[in-house]
């Protein structure tokens, strides 16, 4: 009985590790193609077309699409994934964990903090 449990646990561990390896390789392939995968129903093709810039320099910090950032503005504090900037309206576009798209005017920014960069663990 104990031997069977050991075999089952070790085989499950091996399968989970193998699955994680394939997910990481898939992400690395997307990163090489400069594709960003954001799993959200709120992000659609119309929003992507509306976003002009996918990379920008704000407060001496380089921010790219897919980076998780925290923004302090005059309206409050926001945390989410940076999608880009809406240049005609001069807004930053974020999506938070509740799948809400947030437009923050650049003129109202106080502080920007980068929490994590997209694909950083793959660029070792």
VMD Tcl script that draws the C-alpha trace (Angstrom):
set ca {
  {0.00 0.00 0.00}
  {2.77 2.45 0.92}
  {4.70 1.62 -2.25}
  {1.65 2.32 -4.41}
  {1.15 5.69 -2.69}
  {4.78 6.60 -3.34}
  {4.46 5.73 -7.04}
  {1.25 7.71 -7.39}
  {2.67 10.79 -5.64}
  {5.94 10.68 -7.57}
  {4.17 10.25 -10.92}
  {1.80 13.15 -10.14}
  {4.78 15.31 -9.20}
  {6.52 14.41 -12.47}
  {3.39 15.24 -14.53}
  {2.90 18.61 -12.81}
  {6.57 19.51 -13.32}
  {6.37 18.51 -16.97}
  {3.20 20.56 -17.50}
  {4.81 23.60 -15.86}
  {7.84 23.20 -18.14}
  {5.61 23.22 -21.23}
  {3.73 26.32 -20.01}
  {7.03 28.15 -19.50}
  {8.22 27.14 -22.97}
  {4.94 28.39 -24.47}
  {5.37 31.74 -22.70}
  {8.97 31.94 -23.93}
  {7.79 31.37 -27.51}
  {5.21 34.15 -27.12}
  {7.90 36.43 -25.72}
  {10.19 35.77 -28.69}
  {7.33 36.66 -31.05}
  {6.68 39.78 -28.92}
  {3.18 38.58 -28.12}
  {1.57 39.36 -24.78}
  {-1.14 37.05 -23.51}
  {-3.74 38.75 -21.34}
  {-6.59 36.46 -20.40}
  {-9.49 38.85 -19.99}
  {-12.92 39.28 -21.52}
  {-12.68 43.06 -21.07}
  {-9.80 43.34 -23.55}
  {-11.09 43.20 -27.12}
  {-9.75 44.14 -30.54}
  {-11.40 47.57 -30.43}
  {-9.55 48.44 -27.22}
  {-6.25 47.17 -28.64}
  {-6.73 49.37 -31.75}
  {-7.51 52.35 -29.53}
  {-4.25 51.93 -27.61}
  {-1.57 53.74 -29.55}
  {1.64 53.19 -27.63}
  {2.60 49.85 -26.10}
  {5.82 51.17 -24.57}
  {6.59 54.47 -22.90}
  {8.90 56.34 -20.57}
  {7.20 57.96 -17.57}
  {8.96 59.44 -14.54}
  {12.27 57.98 -15.77}
  {10.76 54.47 -15.82}
  {10.36 52.40 -18.96}
  {6.94 50.75 -18.97}
  {5.87 48.13 -21.51}
  {2.60 46.35 -22.17}
  {2.14 43.43 -19.82}
  {4.03 44.99 -16.89}
  {2.22 44.96 -13.58}
  {2.28 48.47 -12.15}
  {0.90 50.50 -9.29}
  {-0.13 54.08 -9.98}
  {-0.86 56.82 -7.51}
  {-2.88 59.63 -9.06}
  {-5.03 62.52 -7.90}
  {-8.10 60.23 -8.13}
  {-6.60 57.45 -6.00}
  {-4.32 54.44 -6.17}
  {-4.62 51.83 -8.94}
  {-2.91 48.48 -9.43}
  {-3.06 46.42 -12.59}
  {-1.47 45.30 -15.84}
  {-0.37 48.08 -18.19}
  {-1.92 47.69 -21.64}
  {-0.61 50.88 -23.24}
  {-1.45 54.53 -23.63}
  {-4.35 56.16 -25.43}
  {-2.38 59.01 -27.04}
  {-5.24 61.14 -28.44}
  {-6.90 61.32 -25.01}
  {-3.57 61.24 -23.09}
  {-4.59 58.33 -20.85}
  {-2.80 55.28 -19.49}
  {-4.79 52.09 -19.91}
  {-4.70 49.43 -17.18}
  {-6.65 46.29 -16.50}
  {-7.06 45.25 -12.87}
  {-7.71 41.85 -11.30}
  {-11.48 42.42 -11.48}
  {-11.17 42.59 -15.31}
  {-12.04 46.29 -15.36}
  {-10.31 48.51 -17.88}
  {-9.10 51.71 -16.22}
  {-8.21 54.90 -18.08}
  {-5.96 57.21 -16.03}
  {-5.12 60.70 -17.34}
  {-1.36 61.22 -17.61}
  {-1.71 64.77 -16.23}
  {-3.07 63.39 -12.93}
  {-0.17 60.98 -12.23}
  {1.74 61.41 -8.99}
  {3.84 58.23 -8.73}
  {4.38 55.06 -10.75}
  {5.83 51.84 -9.33}
  {6.66 48.78 -11.39}
  {5.69 45.66 -9.47}
  {6.82 43.08 -12.03}
  {7.85 43.05 -15.64}
  {6.19 40.77 -18.18}
  {8.39 37.78 -18.95}
  {11.16 38.78 -16.55}
  {11.66 35.25 -15.18}
  {12.23 34.01 -18.75}
  {15.02 36.51 -19.47}
  {17.57 35.21 -16.99}
}
mol new
graphics top color blue
foreach p $ca { graphics top sphere $p radius 0.5 }
foreach p [lrange $ca 0 end-1] q [lrange $ca 1 end] { graphics top cylinder $p $q radius 0.2 }
display resetview
